[in-house]
Every structure is written in C-alpha cells, then in structure tokens.
Amino acid sequence: MIDYTNLMKDKYPSCRLLSQVHDELVFEVEDQLVEQFSLDIKQIMQSASLKYLKLSVPLVTDVGKGCNWAQAH
C-alpha cells in the first residue's frame, strides 16, 4: 500500500484509489494512462512479498479494466 501510494504521488498524480474491497483495489485512471498504470501497479503488488515478506509461493495479481467494476471483471 505504501509503494502504490508513492507511485501515484510521484508518477500518476491524477489517478486515485476509489475503493478497496477485500483484496481488490479500484482506481480511477485517465484513459491515456491506463496501460502503463496497469503494468506499474501489477508490478508493485506482485513484488510486495519480495520487499516485506518471505513467502514460499508467488503473489499473483490480475488487472481488469473497464468503466465500472462489472466491466473490469
């Protein structure tokens, strides 16, 4: 959570976290930034265990895109 907050502050100041529901994060992102933001946020979320925890299995992160939550799934 700290890493994505820093990413948004430094690289994507126009993007914002709208909601966190269980293990899902919902962001509002400008259309022209969606592809790069998706790659960056996926990298951050999947590498969290490398930085903060030692897990025996990798974290897998899926990214969905859409104008609403239903479309993103």
C-alpha positions in Angstrom: 0.0 0.0 0.0 2.9 2.4 0.7 4.6 1.6 -2.6 1.5 2.2 -4.7 0.8 5.4 -2.8 4.3 6.7 -3.6 3.9 5.6 -7.2 0.7 7.6 -7.6 2.1 10.6 -5.9 5.3 10.6 -8.0 4.2 9.3 -11.4 0.4 9.4 -11.5 -0.9 12.4 -9.5 -4.1 12.5 -11.5 -5.0 8.9 -10.6 -6.8 8.0 -7.4 -7.8 5.0 -5.3 -11.6 4.9 -5.2 -12.2 1.7 -3.2 -10.6 -1.2 -1.6 -12.8 -4.3 -1.3 -11.2 -7.3 0.4 -8.2 -8.0 -1.8 -9.3 -5.7 -4.7 -8.2 -2.1 -5.3 -10.3 0.1 -7.6 -8.6 3.0 -9.2 -9.7 5.9 -11.3 -7.2 6.4 -14.1 -7.2 8.7 -17.2 -7.7 6.8 -20.4 -4.2 7.6 -21.8 -2.5 6.3 -18.6 -4.4 3.0 -18.2 -2.0 0.7 -19.9 1.2 1.9 -18.2 -0.5 2.4 -14.8 -1.8 -1.2 -15.0 1.7 -2.6 -15.6 3.2 -0.5 -12.8 0.5 -1.3 -10.2 0.7 -5.0 -11.1 4.5 -5.0 -10.6 4.2 -3.3 -7.3 1.5 -5.6 -6.0 3.3 -8.8 -7.1 6.6 -7.7 -5.7 5.3 -6.7 -2.3 6.2 -10.1 -0.8 9.8 -9.8 -2.0 10.2 -6.5 -0.2 8.2 -7.0 3.0 7.5 -10.8 3.5 9.2 -14.1 2.7 6.5 -16.3 1.0 7.0 -19.8 -0.4 4.6 -19.1 -3.2 4.5 -16.1 -5.5 1.8 -13.5 -5.3 -0.3 -13.3 -8.5 -2.1 -10.1 -9.4 -4.8 -9.7 -12.0 -5.6 -6.4 -13.6 -9.0 -5.7 -15.1 -10.1 -2.6 -16.9 -13.4 -1.0 -17.5 -15.7 1.9 -16.9 -17.2 0.1 -13.9 -16.5 -2.8 -11.6 -18.6 -5.3 -13.6 -16.7 -4.5 -16.9 -13.3 -4.8 -15.2 -14.1 -8.4 -14.3 
